[in-house]
Amino acid sequence: MELVSMSSTYWMTRFDIIGMGREEPAMNAEQHERLTEAIYETDINPVIKVENKHLMVSADSSVTYGTIEVPAQDENFRFSQEPVLLLKEEGIEPMRRVMASILE
């Protein structure tokens, strides 16, 4: 997987984004582990940005390598093959706090 630094905040890479009947976004567990080792110093769930939305992505061994499955009810993410922005480590904690406050 090629990671390109796009700014002080994001890496860019490519994944197939597929809407599925799941509650939270997920990617292949092995790829999740490799990704977190490559760009983060801890085992955390990466945050992606696709089409102006931030999503925290968990690991799931049933997901096809190279794919991120997202909840199907979100029509904006059905079968999209756009570039994916990965939040760099410096932005993870602030984004987690924002996402947690929204979900409360």
N, CA, C and O atoms as a MOPAC input file, in Angstrom:
PM7 MOZYME 1SCF
protein

 N      0.84300 1    -1.15900 1     0.00000 1
 C      0.00000 1     0.00000 1     0.00000 1
 C      0.89900 1     1.23600 1     0.00000 1
 O      1.79700 1     1.37100 1     0.83200 1
 N      0.64300 1     2.11600 1    -0.93100 1
 C      1.42400 1     3.34300 1    -1.02800 1
 C      0.73800 1     4.43600 1    -0.22000 1
 O     -0.46000 1     4.67900 1    -0.36600 1
 N      1.52300 1     5.09100 1     0.64000 1
 C      1.03400 1     6.22100 1     1.41200 1
 C      1.73600 1     7.47900 1     0.92500 1
 O      2.96400 1     7.51900 1     0.85100 1
 N      0.97100 1     8.49100 1     0.59800 1
 C      1.51600 1     9.75500 1     0.12700 1
 C      1.12900 1    10.83100 1     1.14300 1
 O     -0.04800 1    10.97400 1     1.47500 1
 N      2.10800 1    11.58300 1     1.63500 1
 C      1.81500 1    12.65600 1     2.57200 1
 C      1.16000 1    13.80200 1     1.81400 1
 O      1.76000 1    14.38500 1     0.91100 1
 N     -0.08800 1    14.12200 1     2.19200 1
 C     -0.84100 1    15.17200 1     1.50400 1
 C     -0.75600 1    16.51100 1     2.22500 1
 O     -0.90100 1    17.56700 1     1.60900 1
 N     -0.52200 1    16.46100 1     3.52600 1
 C     -0.45500 1    17.67700 1     4.33300 1
 C      0.11400 1    17.28800 1     5.68700 1
 O      0.52900 1    16.14600 1     5.88700 1
 N      0.13200 1    18.22600 1     6.60900 1
 C      0.58400 1    17.89700 1     7.96000 1
 C     -0.45300 1    17.05600 1     8.70100 1
 O     -0.17600 1    16.53600 1     9.78200 1
 N     -1.63300 1    16.92400 1     8.12900 1
 C     -2.74100 1    16.23700 1     8.78700 1
 C     -3.08700 1    14.87700 1     8.18400 1
 O     -3.55200 1    13.99000 1     8.90000 1
 N     -2.86500 1    14.69500 1     6.86200 1
 C     -3.34700 1    13.49100 1     6.18500 1
 C     -2.30100 1    12.79000 1     5.32700 1
 O     -1.42800 1    13.41200 1     4.72300 1
 N     -2.43200 1    11.44800 1     5.30200 1
 C     -1.80600 1    10.59600 1     4.29100 1
 C     -2.88300 1    10.30000 1     3.25800 1
 O     -4.06900 1    10.34200 1     3.58600 1
 N     -2.50400 1    10.00200 1     2.02400 1
 C     -3.46600 1     9.56200 1     1.02700 1
 C     -3.07000 1     8.17600 1     0.53900 1
 O     -1.89000 1     7.88300 1     0.34700 1
 N     -4.06900 1     7.33300 1     0.34200 1
 C     -3.89400 1     6.00600 1    -0.24300 1
 C     -5.19400 1     5.65100 1    -0.95400 1
 O     -6.10100 1     6.47900 1    -1.02700 1
 N     -5.29400 1     4.45600 1    -1.47100 1
 C     -6.51400 1     4.03700 1    -2.17100 1
 C     -7.04700 1     2.73900 1    -1.57700 1
 O     -6.29200 1     1.81300 1    -1.27900 1
 N     -8.34000 1     2.69800 1    -1.41600 1
 C     -9.07400 1     1.51000 1    -0.99700 1
 C    -10.34800 1     1.45800 1    -1.81500 1
 O    -10.83800 1     2.48800 1    -2.27800 1
 N    -10.88000 1     0.27200 1    -1.99100 1
 C    -12.24100 1     0.14200 1    -2.49900 1
 C    -13.15300 1     0.36600 1    -1.30100 1
 O    -12.99200 1    -0.28000 1    -0.26600 1
 N    -14.09700 1     1.26400 1    -1.43600 1
 C    -15.05100 1     1.55300 1    -0.36900 1
 C    -16.38300 1     0.93900 1    -0.78300 1
 O    -16.93800 1     1.27600 1    -1.82900 1
 N    -16.89000 1     0.02600 1     0.05700 1
 C    -18.10200 1    -0.70300 1    -0.29800 1
 C    -19.11700 1    -0.59000 1     0.83200 1
 O    -18.79500 1    -0.84500 1     1.99200 1
 N    -20.32900 1    -0.21100 1     0.49200 1
 C    -21.41700 1    -0.17000 1     1.46300 1
 C    -21.88700 1    -1.58100 1     1.78400 1
 O    -22.20700 1    -2.35400 1     0.88100 1
 N    -21.92900 1    -1.91600 1     3.06600 1
 C    -22.34000 1    -3.24800 1     3.50700 1
 C    -23.29300 1    -3.10100 1     4.69100 1
 O    -23.45200 1    -2.01000 1     5.24000 1
 N    -23.91200 1    -4.18800 1     5.07100 1
 C    -24.83300 1    -4.18000 1     6.20200 1
 C    -24.11000 1    -4.32600 1     7.53200 1
 O    -24.31600 1    -5.30400 1     8.25000 1
 N    -23.28000 1    -3.37200 1     7.85500 1
 C    -22.56700 1    -3.39800 1     9.13000 1
 C    -22.80900 1    -2.07700 1     9.84400 1
 O    -23.24100 1    -1.10000 1     9.23300 1
 N    -22.52800 1    -2.05500 1    11.14700 1
 C    -22.78900 1    -0.85300 1    11.93000 1
 C    -21.63700 1     0.13300 1    11.93200 1
 O    -21.85300 1     1.33000 1    12.12000 1
 N    -20.41100 1    -0.34600 1    11.72500 1
 C    -19.26100 1     0.55100 1    11.72100 1
 C    -18.30100 1     0.16300 1    10.60600 1
 O    -18.26600 1    -0.99900 1    10.19900 1
 N    -17.52700 1     1.11500 1    10.10700 1
 C    -16.56800 1     0.81600 1     9.04300 1
 C    -15.51300 1    -0.18800 1     9.52100 1
 O    -15.11300 1    -0.17200 1    10.68500 1
 N    -15.06900 1    -1.05800 1     8.61200 1
 C    -14.04900 1    -2.05400 1     8.94800 1
 C    -13.19200 1    -2.34900 1     7.73400 1
 O    -13.61800 1    -2.19700 1     6.58900 1
 N    -11.96000 1    -2.77900 1     8.01900 1
 C    -11.03400 1    -3.20400 1     6.97300 1
 C    -10.42600 1    -4.52900 1     7.39800 1
 O    -10.56000 1    -4.94200 1     8.55000 1
 N     -9.76200 1    -5.18800 1     6.47200 1
 C     -9.11600 1    -6.46000 1     6.73100 1
 C     -8.19600 1    -6.34500 1     7.95100 1
 O     -7.42700 1    -5.39100 1     8.06200 1
 N     -8.27700 1    -7.31300 1     8.85900 1
 C     -7.51600 1    -7.25900 1    10.11300 1
 C     -6.00900 1    -7.21000 1     9.88700 1
 O     -5.31100 1    -6.44700 1    10.55400 1
 N     -5.50000 1    -8.01000 1     8.95900 1
 C     -4.06500 1    -8.00300 1     8.67100 1
 C     -3.63500 1    -6.65200 1     8.10500 1
 O     -2.59400 1    -6.12000 1     8.49100 1
 N     -4.41900 1    -6.10300 1     7.20500 1
 C     -4.10100 1    -4.80900 1     6.61400 1
 C     -4.21200 1    -3.69800 1     7.66400 1
 O     -3.41400 1    -2.76000 1     7.66000 1
 N     -5.18900 1    -3.80100 1     8.55100 1
 C     -5.34900 1    -2.85100 1     9.64800 1
 C     -4.07200 1    -2.83300 1    10.49800 1
 O     -3.55300 1    -1.76600 1    10.82700 1
 N     -3.57200 1    -4.02200 1    10.84800 1
 C     -2.36100 1    -4.13000 1    11.66300 1
 C     -1.15700 1    -3.51600 1    10.94800 1
 O     -0.39500 1    -2.76200 1    11.55200 1
 N     -0.98500 1    -3.83500 1     9.67200 1
 C      0.13300 1    -3.27600 1     8.90100 1
 C      0.03500 1    -1.76100 1     8.79000 1
 O      1.03800 1    -1.05600 1     8.90600 1
 N     -1.16400 1    -1.27200 1     8.56700 1
 C     -1.37300 1     0.17100 1     8.43100 1
 C     -1.06200 1     0.89700 1     9.72900 1
 O     -0.36800 1     1.91400 1     9.72400 1
 N     -1.57100 1     0.38100 1    10.83700 1
 C     -1.32500 1     1.05700 1    12.10900 1
 C      0.15000 1     0.99600 1    12.48900 1
 O      0.66700 1     1.94000 1    13.08800 1
 N      0.83700 1    -0.09200 1    12.15500 1
 C      2.27700 1    -0.17400 1    12.41300 1
 C      3.05000 1     0.81800 1    11.54800 1
 O      4.05600 1     1.37500 1    11.98700 1
 N      2.58000 1     1.03900 1    10.31700 1
 C      3.28900 1     1.91900 1     9.38700 1
 C      3.11000 1     3.39500 1     9.72000 1
 O      4.05000 1     4.17400 1     9.55900 1
 N      1.93400 1     3.79700 1    10.17900 1
 C      1.72000 1     5.23900 1    10.35500 1
 C      1.43300 1     5.68500 1    11.78300 1
 O      1.48200 1     6.88100 1    12.06900 1
 N      1.13500 1     4.75700 1    12.68200 1
 C      0.88500 1     5.11700 1    14.07200 1
 C      1.85100 1     4.34100 1    14.95300 1
 O      2.34100 1     3.28500 1    14.55400 1
 N      2.12700 1     4.84600 1    16.13100 1
 C      3.03700 1     4.15300 1    17.04000 1
 C      2.29400 1     3.26500 1    18.02600 1
 O      2.90800 1     2.66700 1    18.90900 1
 N      1.01000 1     3.17800 1    17.88400 1
 C      0.20200 1     2.35800 1    18.77100 1
 C     -0.88300 1     1.67100 1    17.95400 1
 O     -1.16600 1     2.07000 1    16.82400 1
 N     -1.48300 1     0.64300 1    18.52500 1
 C     -2.54300 1    -0.08600 1    17.82200 1
 C     -3.86400 1     0.63300 1    18.03500 1
 O     -4.59800 1     0.33900 1    18.97800 1
 N     -4.15800 1     1.56800 1    17.16000 1
 C     -5.40100 1     2.33500 1    17.23900 1
 C     -6.16800 1     2.16700 1    15.93900 1
 O     -5.60200 1     1.77600 1    14.91900 1
 N     -7.43500 1     2.46100 1    15.98200 1
 C     -8.22400 1     2.40500 1    14.75900 1
 C     -7.95400 1     3.65100 1    13.93100 1
 O     -8.09300 1     4.76800 1    14.42900 1
 N     -7.57100 1     3.47000 1    12.67200 1
 C     -7.33900 1     4.64400 1    11.82800 1
 C     -8.63000 1     5.40200 1    11.57000 1
 O     -9.72300 1     4.83700 1    11.59700 1
 N     -8.47700 1     6.68700 1    11.32200 1
 C     -9.60300 1     7.52400 1    10.93500 1
 C     -9.38300 1     7.89700 1     9.47800 1
 O     -8.34000 1     8.44000 1     9.11400 1
 N    -10.38600 1     7.59600 1     8.64300 1
 C    -10.29600 1     7.92700 1     7.22500 1
 C    -11.21500 1     9.10400 1     6.92100 1
 O    -12.17300 1     9.37800 1     7.64400 1
 N    -10.89700 1     9.77600 1     5.84700 1
 C    -11.76500 1    10.84300 1     5.35700 1
 C    -12.06300 1    10.53200 1     3.89900 1
 O    -11.15900 1    10.45900 1     3.06700 1
 N    -13.33300 1    10.35200 1     3.60600 1
 C    -13.78600 1    10.09500 1     2.24600 1
 C    -14.99600 1    10.99000 1     2.00800 1
 O    -15.93300 1    11.00000 1     2.80600 1
 N    -14.97200 1    11.73300 1     0.91800 1
 C    -16.10900 1    12.60000 1     0.58000 1
 C    -16.52100 1    13.48500 1     1.75000 1
 O    -17.70800 1    13.58000 1     2.06300 1
 N    -15.56800 1    14.12600 1     2.39300 1
 C    -15.79800 1    15.07800 1     3.49100 1
 C    -16.37500 1    14.47000 1     4.76000 1
 O    -16.93600 1    15.19600 1     5.58100 1
 N    -16.25700 1    13.16300 1     4.94500 1
 C    -16.71900 1    12.51400 1     6.17100 1
 C    -15.55700 1    11.77600 1     6.81400 1
 O    -14.76800 1    11.12400 1     6.13000 1
 N    -15.45800 1    11.88500 1     8.13500 1
 C    -14.44500 1    11.15500 1     8.89200 1
 C    -15.08400 1     9.90800 1     9.50200 1
 O    -16.16600 1     9.97600 1    10.08600 1
 N    -14.40200 1     8.77100 1     9.36000 1
 C    -14.90200 1     7.50300 1     9.87500 1
 C    -13.77300 1     6.74700 1    10.56200 1
 O    -12.67900 1     6.62800 1    10.01000 1
 N    -14.03300 1     6.23600 1    11.76700 1
 C    -13.05900 1     5.40400 1    12.46000 1
 C    -13.23100 1     3.97500 1    11.95600 1
 O    -14.34900 1     3.46000 1    11.92800 1
 N    -12.13500 1     3.33000 1    11.55700 1
 C    -12.18600 1     2.01900 1    10.91000 1
 C    -11.60800 1     0.94800 1    11.82900 1
 O    -10.46200 1     1.05200 1    12.26700 1
 N    -12.39800 1    -0.07500 1    12.11800 1
 C    -11.94500 1    -1.17800 1    12.96100 1
 C    -11.41400 1    -2.32100 1    12.09400 1
 O    -11.51200 1    -2.28400 1    10.86800 1
 N    -10.85300 1    -3.33100 1    12.74800 1
 C    -10.30600 1    -4.50300 1    12.06600 1
 C    -11.33300 1    -5.62900 1    12.04400 1
 O    -12.05800 1    -5.84500 1    13.01500 1
 N    -11.38300 1    -6.34900 1    10.90900 1
 C    -12.30500 1    -7.47200 1    10.76800 1
 C    -11.70400 1    -8.42600 1     9.74400 1
 O    -11.51800 1    -8.06100 1     8.58300 1
 N    -11.40200 1    -9.63900 1    10.17200 1
 C    -10.74500 1   -10.59800 1     9.28000 1
 C    -11.62500 1   -11.04300 1     8.11600 1
 O    -11.11700 1   -11.61700 1     7.15200 1
 N    -12.93000 1   -10.79200 1     8.18100 1
 C    -13.81500 1   -11.20500 1     7.08800 1
 C    -13.82800 1   -10.21000 1     5.92500 1
 O    -14.36800 1   -10.51800 1     4.86200 1
 N    -13.24400 1    -9.02300 1     6.10900 1
 C    -13.23100 1    -8.00400 1     5.05600 1
 C    -12.12400 1    -8.31800 1     4.05400 1
 O    -11.01600 1    -8.68300 1     4.44600 1
 N    -12.41500 1    -8.18000 1     2.79100 1
 C    -11.44400 1    -8.43400 1     1.71800 1
 C    -10.29100 1    -7.44400 1     1.80200 1
 O    -10.50200 1    -6.25300 1     2.03100 1
 N     -9.06800 1    -7.94300 1     1.61500 1
 C     -7.86900 1    -7.10000 1     1.62800 1
 C     -8.02200 1    -5.99500 1     0.57400 1
 O     -8.42600 1    -6.26700 1    -0.55700 1
 N     -7.70200 1    -4.76600 1     0.94100 1
 C     -7.79800 1    -3.64300 1     0.01200 1
 C     -9.15300 1    -2.96900 1    -0.01100 1
 O     -9.39800 1    -2.07200 1    -0.81900 1
 N    -10.04100 1    -3.40800 1     0.88600 1
 C    -11.41400 1    -2.88800 1     0.92400 1
 C    -11.72900 1    -2.31400 1     2.30000 1
 O    -11.27300 1    -2.83600 1     3.31700 1
 N    -12.49300 1    -1.26200 1     2.32600 1
 C    -13.07900 1    -0.76300 1     3.56600 1
 C    -14.58500 1    -0.86400 1     3.38900 1
 O    -15.16100 1    -0.28400 1     2.46900 1
 N    -15.21100 1    -1.61300 1     4.29400 1
 C    -16.66400 1    -1.75900 1     4.26500 1
 C    -17.26100 1    -0.71900 1     5.20000 1
 O    -16.80000 1    -0.54600 1     6.32900 1
 N    -18.28600 1    -0.03000 1     4.72500 1
 C    -18.95400 1     1.00700 1     5.51900 1
 C    -20.44100 1     0.68500 1     5.61900 1
 O    -20.95600 1    -0.09800 1     4.82100 1
 N    -21.13700 1     1.28000 1     6.59000 1
 C    -22.57900 1     1.02200 1     6.71900 1
 C    -23.32600 1     1.34100 1     5.42700 1
 O    -23.13300 1     2.40400 1     4.83600 1
 N    -24.17100 1     0.42300 1     4.99800 1
 C    -24.89400 1     0.56400 1     3.72500 1
 C    -25.90200 1     1.69700 1     3.73800 1
 O    -26.22700 1     2.24000 1     2.68200 1
 N    -26.40800 1     2.06800 1     4.91100 1
 C    -27.41300 1     3.12200 1     4.94400 1
 C    -26.82700 1     4.47900 1     4.56000 1
 O    -27.57600 1     5.42600 1     4.32200 1
 N    -25.50600 1     4.58600 1     4.49500 1
 C    -24.88500 1     5.83800 1     4.08000 1
 C    -24.67600 1     5.78900 1     2.57100 1
 O    -23.67000 1     5.26200 1     2.09700 1
 N    -25.61400 1     6.33000 1     1.82900 1
 C    -25.61200 1     6.25400 1     0.37000 1
 C    -24.36500 1     6.86200 1    -0.27500 1
 O    -23.99500 1     6.45600 1    -1.37700 1
 N    -23.71700 1     7.81000 1     0.36900 1
 C    -22.53400 1     8.46700 1    -0.20100 1
 C    -21.34400 1     7.52900 1    -0.35200 1
 O    -20.40300 1     7.84700 1    -1.07800 1
 N    -21.36600 1     6.38500 1     0.31400 1
 C    -20.21500 1     5.50000 1     0.29500 1
 C    -20.43100 1     4.21300 1    -0.49600 1
 O    -19.59300 1     3.31400 1    -0.41900 1
 N    -21.48700 1     4.09200 1    -1.22900 1
 C    -21.72100 1     2.85900 1    -1.98700 1
 C    -20.75300 1     2.72500 1    -3.16100 1
 O    -20.76700 1     3.52400 1    -4.09700 1
 N    -19.93000 1     1.71200 1    -3.08300 1
 C    -19.03900 1     1.30700 1    -4.16800 1
 C    -18.13500 1     2.43200 1    -4.68100 1
 O    -17.75200 1     2.43500 1    -5.85100 1
 N    -17.79900 1     3.37500 1    -3.81900 1
 C    -16.89900 1     4.46500 1    -4.18700 1
 C    -15.47600 1     3.93700 1    -4.32000 1
 O    -15.05500 1     3.09300 1    -3.53000 1
 N    -14.73700 1     4.42000 1    -5.30000 1
 C    -13.33300 1     4.04300 1    -5.45100 1
 C    -12.44800 1     5.27900 1    -5.43300 1
 O    -11.42800 1     5.32200 1    -6.12000 1
 N    -12.82500 1     6.27600 1    -4.66100 1
 C    -12.07000 1     7.50600 1    -4.56200 1
 C    -10.85500 1     7.32200 1    -3.66100 1
 O    -10.80200 1     6.37800 1    -2.87200 1
 N     -9.87500 1     8.22300 1    -3.77600 1
 C     -8.74200 1     8.17500 1    -2.84900 1
 C     -9.23800 1     8.33600 1    -1.40900 1
 O    -10.24000 1     9.00300 1    -1.15100 1
 N     -8.52400 1     7.72000 1    -0.50000 1
 C     -8.86800 1     7.77100 1     0.91700 1
 C     -7.78800 1     8.55300 1     1.64500 1
 O     -6.59800 1     8.30000 1     1.45900 1
 N     -8.20100 1     9.49700 1     2.46800 1
 C     -7.26700 1    10.22700 1     3.31400 1
 C     -7.25300 1     9.57500 1     4.68600 1
 O     -8.30500 1     9.31800 1     5.27100 1
 N     -6.05500 1     9.30900 1     5.19900 1
 C     -5.87500 1     8.74300 1     6.53000 1
 C     -5.35500 1     9.83700 1     7.44300 1
 O     -4.35900 1    10.49200 1     7.13600 1
 N     -6.02000 1    10.02900 1     8.54700 1
 C     -5.60400 1    11.04200 1     9.48800 1
 C     -4.26700 1    10.64000 1    10.10900 1
 O     -4.10700 1     9.50900 1    10.56700 1
 N     -3.31100 1    11.56400 1    10.12200 1
 C     -2.01200 1    11.29300 1    10.72800 1
 C     -2.16300 1    11.22500 1    12.24000 1
 O     -3.16000 1    11.68300 1    12.79700 1
 N     -1.17200 1    10.65300 1    12.89200 1
 C     -1.23700 1    10.39600 1    14.32400 1
 C     -1.56800 1    11.64100 1    15.13700 1
 O     -2.32400 1    11.55400 1    16.10400 1
 N     -1.02700 1    12.78400 1    14.77200 1
 C     -1.25700 1    14.01700 1    15.52500 1
 C     -2.73800 1    14.40200 1    15.57600 1
 O     -3.17000 1    15.07400 1    16.51300 1
 N     -3.50400 1    13.98800 1    14.59600 1
 C     -4.90900 1    14.36000 1    14.53700 1
 C     -5.86900 1    13.35000 1    15.10600 1
 O     -7.06100 1    13.63600 1    15.22500 1
 N     -5.38400 1    12.16600 1    15.46600 1
 C     -6.27500 1    11.09800 1    15.92400 1
 C     -6.99300 1    11.45300 1    17.22600 1
 O     -8.22000 1    11.36500 1    17.28600 1
 N     -6.26900 1    11.84900 1    18.25800 1
 C     -6.91100 1    12.12700 1    19.54600 1
 C     -7.92100 1    13.27300 1    19.46400 1
 O     -9.03500 1    13.12700 1    19.96700 1
 N     -7.56800 1    14.42200 1    18.84000 1
 C     -8.59000 1    15.46400 1    18.71500 1
 C     -9.83200 1    14.98500 1    17.95900 1
 O    -10.95300 1    15.32400 1    18.33600 1
 N     -9.64100 1    14.20200 1    16.90000 1
 C    -10.78100 1    13.70100 1    16.13500 1
 C    -11.59900 1    12.72200 1    16.96300 1
 O    -12.82800 1    12.73800 1    16.89300 1
 N    -10.94400 1    11.87100 1    17.74600 1
 C    -11.66900 1    10.94200 1    18.61400 1
 C    -12.54300 1    11.69100 1    19.60900 1
 O    -13.68400 1    11.30000 1    19.85700 1
 N    -12.00700 1    12.77400 1    20.18200 1
 C    -12.78900 1    13.56000 1    21.14300 1
 C    -14.01200 1    14.17800 1    20.45900 1
 O    -15.10700 1    14.17800 1    21.02100 1
 N    -13.82400 1    14.69600 1    19.25900 1
 C    -14.95500 1    15.28700 1    18.53200 1
 C    -15.98900 1    14.21900 1    18.21500 1
 O    -17.18400 1    14.42700 1    18.42500 1
 N    -15.53200 1    13.06500 1    17.70700 1
 C    -16.46400 1    11.99200 1    17.35400 1
 C    -17.19700 1    11.48000 1    18.59200 1
 O    -18.39600 1    11.20700 1    18.52500 1
 N    -16.50500 1    11.34600 1    19.71300 1
 C    -17.13900 1    10.87200 1    20.93900 1
 C    -18.18900 1    11.85100 1    21.43100 1
 O    -19.25300 1    11.43600 1    21.89200 1
 N    -17.90700 1    13.14300 1    21.33900 1
 C    -18.88300 1    14.13100 1    21.79700 1
 C    -20.13000 1    14.14400 1    20.92500 1
 O    -21.22600 1    14.41400 1    21.41500 1
 N    -19.97200 1    13.85600 1    19.63800 1
 C    -21.12100 1    13.78900 1    18.73100 1
 C    -21.99800 1    12.58200 1    19.05000 1
 O    -23.22400 1    12.65700 1    18.95800 1
 N    -21.36700 1    11.47100 1    19.42500 1
 C    -22.10700 1    10.23700 1    19.68600 1
 C    -22.77900 1    10.20400 1    21.05600 1
 O    -23.62400 1     9.34700 1    21.31400 1
 N    -22.40800 1    11.13100 1    21.92900 1
 C    -23.01000 1    11.14600 1    23.28300 1
 C    -24.44800 1    11.57100 1    23.26600 1
 O    -25.08600 1    11.63200 1    24.31700 1

